[in-house]
Amino acid sequence: MSDDTEPKPVDTAPGSNVVLPKNTTRRRSEENAQRVRRPLSRFPCAAARSKWLAPLFLGAIAISSGSADTNTDRVLLPVEIVGTDGTTASRTVALNAGQAESVRSLCLQIHGLRYSAQASVQVNMSVWIPLNNDTVTIAEPAKSFGGIGGFGTLAMTLSLPSGTVVDGANTIRFRFNQTDGLASGYRVLAWNFLTIEGKKILPPDAFAEDAPETWAPPLPDAASILAGGKLWRTASLVASSLPNSPSIQAHCADCHAQDGRDLKYFNFSNGSIVARSRFHGLSTLEGEQIASYIRSLSFPDPGRPWNPPYQPGPGLDEQPISNWAAGAGLGWVLDQDTDALPYLLRQYGPQKSRPTSSPPASVSSLRDLAGQITPDIFRPDGNLNPRQIPIALQLPDWSEWLPRVHPKDAWGPAFTRSAFAALYGGDTTAESKSKTGTKSLRTLLEAAQRTDHNIRPVVAAFAQWSQARRVFLKPFSKARTVWSPELTNKVYSTQLWQLVKTWEMMQEFGLEGRGRDVFGLTAEPRTWCNTVPAETAPSESHIPDGPAGVGGRAVTNEYFTASWYELQIILNSGNHQHRDRGPVDWVYLIGRFPDLYAQTHQPEPTRLLVAVTKALQSTNPHFGPDDFRQGWRPDQNIDPRIMISPAWAPIFKPLPIDVRQALTASLLAAWMDKNLQYPIAMYLPLGLPPRDYTPSHTYGDISGGKAWEAAQQFRDAGVAHELVQRLQQWGIAFTDRAARIHYE
């Protein structure tokens, strides 16, 4: 289908939705209006996912279209374009006399735009204009992450030829051009006409939200809801809507939460569920029955499909724990990393408890922050809260969590007969169950609910499940594996399947708020009890950058690696239970930051500093260096040299010199204060056991504990003479003791 020809559209727009620009009647509260406007304001329409991002059943772009009453004089958002190839949706607005001549472009915020041939737009009777990286200007930082095919939600600007927009009624049409075998549409979250100065023509109150609380089951009778639940668990599906698409073994419940709570929680709508059901070979009636089942569920539903799960932001901990997975929303994805620095400092400064309702447009002067930087930020005995520090990295949305192919369709009997399958506790074989010799996770958790509620064994059970995954994938994902897009799809989808099923159990059994029942008093008030998020990273299975990597591009592969590692920091940074190199290998995790920077050239100094701080705080503050496996061991962690290493200088480049000096001095002071809590003999006792951990030479300039060797570099960086002298004196004492006991 060419982009300048008119297709035979399936128009999903519910009426004309004509907007009168003046004297509009508010149909929703100002709070709801702000909810729908915030995403556009946080993604300015100015110059500044890949086909991997489709799930098996509904997720890829299951666009939310509820059954709300659309008889309104405001434009209903989001605009959904979901269904078969050629599906269109339209909205009509009216401009006052003289407004049209000032229009120069169209700004859009779109969720689920994954590939270049996916979408087109038409304004009035213009030609259909394809939306791709050549025709639109993507706003930063998304542009540097690959533009279309990178972040799940993108802000973009499309230039319009003179005369495209007219005074009076104007109709904008969106088209889903064609599927790639994974996607089934996309969603327009916000749009507006712009003047040459970038001013928006339509006022905020010209738009209204399609609010999920107004949605109802398409078929509310009990029989339809019961039928929908059965279809969810047992319906036979095909892989996609492409011709001659093969049948698959997986059912809806296999790739999603087993009871469908994820679609309820993130408010996937009736229209999206029906369309995705048809995508997988079901009828419209069957799709409506499944949608009715999802609508009938009584689970919490604070999320939206476009809001990345667990996206950090201020105030999240004050909300009910059932809201945590919904994240802080796209409004808290910052425009640049340095905007996060005040939130890092706020946790320890005079503004610690001050509520903040919205992110800043920018930091007026980073230099003003230098005086607020103290060693308290980095104290190894502290507990920085990464859940409430916003970042400029947009985390994957729920559709990007879902597997592209279920492991039993990827691997067949090798999976269904495996210990990896049996340890989850779903649809497994007698052979797979016999391989574990222990209870499955679901069985363990169900028993804990019925008996003494002891969930401490769940940590070891999750670790065993992760080890079973590593064993299962090892033959397919060795370091020297010859990778292909097909193999990457299978391996990465297997990791995603484990992540989704982990979310399912964390939610179903209420585990997120039970950290102290599992880890004791040092635990976070809300946490996961495993390292599955980090294990989802492509790098964990040696998936390479490049055409065979996730998304077919190095930048996309590195983006997902960085995102899943970041999610690990947010969900479970270790709960001060560090042991050897686990549960988080901090040196390796932090060492991946330059790999992402090499692809995006977007420095993230604040996000890096949060990771460094959590690394320093990973041990139990009551265990000293004489506990070689769990205690404070500066030689096995990141050290302050990261601030003065030439290799890391580009990441800190956005920070003014005085701010970087203050950060360097504060990090070094906090590190030294912790070191000096213990006598040298505790670090190097007689009868020292053999050293079983040596950092890779790749990280030698930021790890290993010998920071005193960089004394001159610290002086050159502006660190006070007295502090550097303390460092040197400690180093002399350490090396003298090491020499006397022949420590290598």
N, C-alpha and C positions, 0 to 999 in steps of 0.2 A: 504494500500500500504506500503510495507516494504521499509526501506531506503537504502537497498543494492540491490534493483532490479531496472531494467530499466523500466520506465513507457512508455506509448505511448504519447510522449510529443507533445504539441502544441508549437512549438518554435517560440517565438516572436522576435528573433534577426534578424535584417535586414542585413544579410550577415555575413561574417567571421570577419570583422574588424581586420585584421592582423596588428600588430604594428611592425614597424621596429625601433629598439632602437636608431639608429643614423641618423642624417641628416633629421629629420622629418620637414615637411613644416608646418608653422603656418597658420591655416585657420581662426583664430579669433584673435582679438586684445589681448594684454597682459591683459587688464582690464577684458575681458571675461574669460580668462584663470584663473585669480585670483579668479573670482567669483565661478568657479567650484572647484578650489583647496582648497579654504579656509575652507569649512566644514570639510575636512579630517584633515587639519592641526590643527584645533581647537578641534578635537576629536582624540587624539593620540591613535594609535592602541597599547594598552598596557593593562596589568591587571589593572586593575584599579588603546503592550498595550492591555493591556488586550482586550478581546473580546468586552468590553464596547465601544471600540473606533471606531466602525463602525457607519456611519450615515445611514439614511433611504435610500437615493438614491445613491449619488456618493461618499460621503466623505470617508468612512472608509479607504480604501486604494485605492482611485482613482488615480492610478499611471500615472504619466505624460509621455505620449509617443506621441510626435508630429509627424508631417509629414515631418520633415527636411530631407534633402539629407544626407544619411549616407555613401556615397562613399568617405571615407576619410581614411588616413593612421594612424589615431589616434582612440583610444577607445572612443566611444560615451558614455557620462554620462548624466543623470543617466541611469542605466540599469533597465528596468521595467519588472517585473514578475507579470502579472495581467491577470486574466481570469478564466477559469474553473480549476477544480482540475487537477493537473499534468502539468500545463503550465510551460514551461521552457524558458529561455533566455540565450544566450551564448555570450562570447567575446573571441577572440583569440589574443595572443601576442607572440612575438618572443624574446627569450633571446639569448645573445651572448654566445659563447663557454666559459665554466667555470663558468657562473653565476648561473646555476641551482643548483650546488652542495652546494651553500651557503644558499639556501632558507630553512627556517625552519618553516615558518608560513604564513598565509594569514590574512591581516588586512582588515576589512570591516567597512564601515559606512552605516547603513541601516535605512531607514525610513519606519515605519509602521509594524515592527515586533512585533506582539501583543501576541502570545501564542506559546507554545513549539512545537506543531505539524505543524506549519505553513510553515516552509522553510527548504530546504536542499541545499547543494552545492556539486559539483563534480569537481575535477581538473583532466583533462585528463581522464584516464580510472579507476580512483579510485572509491571506493564505494561511494554512496550518503551519505554525512555526515549531520545529522540533526543539525540545529542551535537552541540551547536552552541553558539555564543557566548552564547546566552540561558540554556541549561540547565546549563552547567558554568562553573567559575571557572578561567580560564587563569592559570598562574603567569607572573610577570614574568621577563625582559623580553619574552617572547613575546606577552603580552597587548597591550603597546603597539605591537607590530608587526602588529597585526590579528587576533591570536588564530588561530582556525581559518581557513586560507587564507593564513597567513603563514609562519612557520618550518616546516620539514619535520617536525620532531619537537616535540611539545607535552606539557607536564605539566599536568594538570587535576584538579579535584576535583568530584565529583558528589554532592550531598546525597541521602541515602536516607531515605525515610519510616520512622518507627518501626515495628519489627516485620518489616522486610524481611528481615533476617538472623536466623537461628535457631541455637540450639545444635545441634551435630551437623553433618551434611552440608549444604553450601550450594553451589549451582551458579550460576555466572555465565556468561551467554551473550552473545556479541558477534555483531552482524549487519551485513553489508554490504547496505544497503538497496537502492541502485540506482546504476548508473553515470551519469555525466554525458556519456558518450561519450568520455571520456579515462581515467578511473580504473577500476581493476578490483579494488579492495579497500584494505585498510590492515593495519597490524601493531600489536599491543599489546606493547610492550617490557617493561612492568612494571605491576603493579597490587597493591593491598592495601586492606584495610578500615582505616578510621581511627576513633579515638575522638573525642569532642568536643574533647579537648586536642590532637588531631592526632597521637596516638601510633599507630603501625602495629600491627595485631593479629597478623599473620602474621610469623614470624621470617625472617631472610634465608635460612636453610637450608631453608625450605619451597619454594624455587624452584631449578630447574636449567636450564642453558643447552642449547639445541638446537645442539650444536657442529658446525660445518661439516666438521671433520675426520672425522666419523662418517658423512658422506653418501656414497652410492655412485650410479653411473649406474642409472637405472631399467631400462635395457636394455643390459647390459654387453657384448653380443656385438659383434664388429667391424663386421658389416653394419649394425647399427642406428646405431652411431656414425658410420659413413661416410654413411649416409642423412641423419643429423642435420646433418652439416656441409654437405651439398648443399642441404638445406632452408634452412639459415641463409643461404646465399648466393643461392638462386634461387626459393624458395617464393613463390607469388602470395598476396598478403594483401588483406584488406579493412581499411577505416579503423578500425572499431570493432565492438563487439558489438551496437550499436543496430540495430533493424530496417531493412532496405533500405540498409545501409551500403555505400558504393561501393567498388569495387576501387581499389587504389593501385599506383603504379609501383614504389615503394620496396620493398626486401627487408630482412630483419633486419639484414644486414651494412651497409646503407646509413646507418642512423641510429645504429648502435652501432659499436664497433671492428670493423674488417672481418673479423677472425678470432674475434670473440666474447670476447676476453680481458677486456673490462670486466665481463661477467657473472660470469666466473670470479674476477676480482680482488676484486670487491665481494661475492662469495658470494651471488648470487641463486640461490635453491634450485630443486630439482626441481619442487616444487609450484607455485612462482611462474612458472616458465618454461612449464610445461604450461598453466596458467591463462591466461597472457598470449598463448600461441600460439592458444588457443581464442578469446580476445578478438579476435584478428586473423584469424579464419576458418579456422584449421587444426584438424585432428582431435586427439583425445587422444593417439593413437598418434604422430602427427607431433610433437606437443609433447614426448612422452617421448623421441623420437629426438633432438630438438634438445637437451633437457636432458642426455641421455647424451653428446652431443658436447661440451657445455660442461664437464661433469664430467671428461671425459677429457683436457682441455687441461692442459698441464704448466707453466702460467704461475704466478707468485706469486699468493697469494690472502689477503693480510692484512686486507682491508677488510670492512666490512659495509654493507648498503644504507642504513642510517640514519646512519652516520658520515660527516659532510661531507668530501669530498676536500680534503686539504691544510689542514684545520682546525689552526691553530697551537697549540703547547703545548710545555712544557719536555721536553727529551730527544729530540725528533724527529731532530735531527742525529746523535745517537749510534746511531740505528737504521740498518739497511741502506737504501740509497737506494731499493730496490724497495718499501720500506714507506712512503715519503713520501706518495704519493698517498692512502694510507688515512687520513691525518690523525691527529691526537692523540685523536680520539674525542669523543663528546658529553660525556664526563666533564670535558673541558677547556673547554667552553663556560661561561664564568663567569656568575654570577648578576647581577653589576653591573660596569660598566667600571672603577670604582676598584679592584676586586680585582686588576686587571692591573698597577697601578702598581709593586708590589714586584718584579715580573718585569722591568719596564723598568729599574728601578734596579739589579737584581741583575747585569745584564750588565756593569756597570762598578764594582760595589762589592765588598766583602770576601766576599760570598756568591756570587761569579761562577760558581765551579765546583761549587757545592754541588748535588747532585741533589735533585730534588723529585718525590715519587711521586704526590702528589695535590694538587688545588687547595685553597685555604683556604676555610672557610665564609664568612669575611669578614675584612676588615682591622680588627683591634681598634681601632686608632687611627691614622688617616692622618697625624695630626700627628707621630707617631713617625718618619715617613719624611722629614720636612723636613731633618734633619741628614745624610741620605744623598744628597741631591741636589747634584750638582756639574756644572760645565760639560762634563766628560768625556762626559756622556750625549749631548750635542748636537753634539759636535765635527764640523765638516764634513769633516775628514780621517779620521774614524772609519768604522766599518762596523757599525751596529746590525743585529742579526739578528731580523727580524720573524717568522721561522719558529718561534721558540721563546718568543714572548711571547703568552700566551693572551688571548683577547678575549671579550667578552660578545655578540658578533654571531655567531649560528649561520649558518655559510656554507651555500650550497645543497648538498643531497645529490645523489648521482649521478642520480637520477631527474629532478632539476631541471636537470641539464646537458643532457639528451637533447631533441632537437627534437620539437615537437608534430606537425609535418608536414614531410616531407622537401622540400628546395627543388625537386626535379623534379616533385613533386605540387603544390607551391605555385605554381610559375611555368611549368612545362611546358618546351617547347623553348627558351624564353628562357634558362633555366638550363643545360640540357644542351648548348647551343651556345655557352655563354659561356666567356670566358677564366678566369673564377672557377672553373668546374667543371674545366676542363682543368688548371689549375695544381695542383690536388690530385693528380690522376693516377688517379682511379678510373674509373667507367663514364662515358666522355665520347664525343662524336662527333668525326668527322674535322674538321668545321667548327670546333668549339671548340678543338681542338688546333692548328689553323692560326692561331688568333688570338694565341697566346702567343709563338711564335717562340723558345721556350726550354723547357728540361726541366721537367717537373712535379716537385713536392716529393718524391713517392715515388720517382720515377726517380732524382732526385739523391741521395737517401739510400741507395737500394739500390746505386747505383754507388760511393758512398763506402765502403760496407762491403766491396765486392769489390776495390777498388783501394788507394789510398793513405790511406784513412780521413780525408781532409781534409773537415771539415764547416763550415769557415768560410763558404763560399758560402750556407749554409742561412739565415743571418740576412737576407741580401738577398732570398732566395727567399720567406721568410715575409712580408717587407715587401711584396713584389710581389703575393703572394696576398691580403694585406689590402687593398692598393690596388685589386685587381680586385674585391673584395667591395664596396668603397665605390662603385666605378664602376657595378657591377651594380645596387646598391640605390638609387642616387641618384635615378632617375626615380620611385621609389615612396616615398621617405622624405625629401622636402625639408622645410625648416623650415616651409613653409606648407601642407604636406599636410593634407588632411581625413582624419583617422584614424578607423578603425572597428576593432572587436575582430577582425574577419577579417583586415584588413590588418596589424594588429599581430601577429597569430599568424604570418602568413607571414614578415614581416620579422624578428621576434625568433627564430623557428625557424631561419631562414637563418643568423643569427649563432650560435645554439647548435650547428648542424651543423658550422660551422667550428671551434668550440671542441672538440667531441667528436673530430673528425678530427685536431685538433692534439694532443690527449691521446693518441690512437691512435699517432701517429708518434713523439711523445716517448717513449712506452713501448716500442714495437716496435723502435726503432732506438737505444734506450739513450742518449737525448740529455740527460737530466736531470743526469747526473754529468759532463758534458763542457763545462761553462761555460768553463773555462780554455783548452780547445782552440779555443773560438769567440771569447772576449773577451780572452784574455790573463790575466796574473797578477792583475789587479784583480777578476776574476770571483768570484762566489759559488761555494762548493763544490758546491752543487746549485741549479739554475736552469733556467728556460725561456729560449728565445732569440728571443722574439717578444712582441708586445703583444696577442695575441688575447684574453686574459681581459678586459682593459679594453674592448676593442672589442665585447664581448658585451653591455655595459651598454645598457639601453633608451635612455638619454640619448644614446648615440653615434649613434643613427639618428633622433633627435628624437621618439621615442615619448613621448607626453605623459602626465602624470599624469591620473587620473580614469577614467571608465568605459571609455574606449578604450585605456587603458594596460594593461600587463602585469598580469594578475590582476583587472582591472576596478576597481582602487582605487588612489588616489594612494600610500598607504602601501606597497602591494605593489610598485608600480613603482619607488619610491625605494629599497625594500629590495634589490631585485635590482641596481639601479644601484650602490648602496653595496657590495654583496657582490662583484660582479665587479671593481670597482675595488680592493677590499681584496685579492682574490685576485691581482690584478696586482702589488701591493706584495709579497706573499708569494712569488710565483713568479718575478718579474723586475722589480725596482725600477730597473733600468737598468744594473746592473753597473758603475757609475761611468763610463758611456759617454754621459753627457748631451750632446746636440747640439741647439742651438736649443731647440725645445719638445718634443723627443723624447728617448728613446722614450716617456717618460711626461710628460704636461703636468701638472706638479705643482700649478701655481696653479689650474688648472681642477679637478683631482681633489680637492684640499683644499677648494676652494670649494663642493663639493657637500655637505659635512658639514652645514651649516645646513639644506639642503633635506630631508635625512632627519630631522633634529631637529624640524623644523616639523611633521612628520607623527607622530612617535613620542613626542616630548617626553622622550626618553631621552638624556641627555647622555653623550657618550663622550670625555672629556678624554684618557684614556690612548691610545686608538686614534688620536686626532687627533695627539697628540704623537709617536707612532711615525711617522705619515705626514710630519709636519713634519721630523723628524730625517732620514728617508730622502730627503726633498727636498733638504735641505742637503748631504747626502752623495752626491748624484747625479753630481757631476762628478769627473773624474780629479784626485786631489790634486796631481798633478805639473803640471797646466795652470793657469796664472795668468790674471788678468783680461784680459791682452793677447790671449789667444785668445778672440775674441768669440763663437765658436760652441760651443766645448767647455770653456772655462775657467770659473773662478769668477767669476760675474757676479751680485752680490747684487741688482742692479736687476731681474733677470729671474726671481727666485725668491721664495718666501715669506720674510718677514722677521719679527723678534721682535715687531712691533706686534700680531701676532695675540693675544698674551697680554694686551694692555691695551685692545684694541678693544671698545667697548661692544656692538657687534654680535655679538661672539663670547663675551661674558660668560656667557650662559646655559649654554654647553657646559662652561665651567670651574667652574660654580657648585658642584658636589659637592665640590670640593677646599677644604679649610680655608685660611684666609687665609695662614697662614705657609707652607704647602706651595706655594700658588700664587706667593707672593713668591719662594720659593727657585727655583721653576721659571722664573719670569720673569727673574730675575737670571742664572741659569745659562745660559739660552738666549741672552740678550743678550751675556753675556761670551764664550760660544763663538763667536757671530757676529762680535763685534768682534775677537777674537783672530785669526780667519781674515782679516778685512778688513785688519788691520794687518800681515799678512805681506808685503803688497805696497805699493810707493809709489803715491801718487795718480796719478802720470803713467802707470802701467800701466793704470789704469782709464780714463783720459782722455788718450790720446796725441794728438799733433798728427796731423792728417790722419785724424781719426776717421771711420770709415765711417758712412753714414746709419743711424739707429736703425730696425731692422726689427721690433722687438718692443715693444709698449706694452701693459701689462696693462689689461684692461677696467676701467672705473670701478667695476664691481661688486666688484672685489678691491683697489681702490686703497688701502684702509686697512691691508692686510696684505702688500702686494707693491709693488715699485718701488724699494726700497732706501733711501728717504729717512726712515729710522727716526729720525734726529735731530730731525725736525719734531715728534716725540711725546715730547721730553725731559721736559716737565712731567708728562705722563701716567705715564712711567716712575717719576718721583720720587713721584708720588701712589700708585703701586703698591708702594712700599717699596723700590725699587732704590737701592743705595748711591750717595751723591753722587759718589764718585770714578769709578764706572762710567759714570754718566750724563754726567759731565764729559768722559770719553774719547769718548763718542758724539758730543757736541756739537763737540768739537775736530776730530774726523774729518769731521763734516758741514761745518764751516766751510772746511776745506781742500778738500773735494770741490766745494762750490759755488763757491769762489773760482776753482779751476782750470777748472770748467765755464764760468764767466762769461768767463774770459780767452780760451778757445778757441771761445766762442759755441756751447756744447753745449746742446742743448734736451733 
